[in-house]
């Protein structure tokens, strides 16, 4: 049971960090595109 809790927390952490990376990536692309 404890192992499942750790696993779900890891999944949430990975998911939120990938979301952050995605939004940062899109923001960077948008900034580069508009500065051209």
C-alpha positions, 0 to 999 in steps of 0.5 A, a space after each residue: 500500500 505504501 509503495 502505491 502511494 509513493 508511485 502515485 506521488 512520483 507520477 504526479 510529480 512527473 506529470 506536473 513537471 512535464 506540463 511545466 516543460 511543455 508550457 515553457 517550451 511553447 512560451 519560448 517558441 512563441 517569443 522567438 517567433 514574435 521576435 523575428 
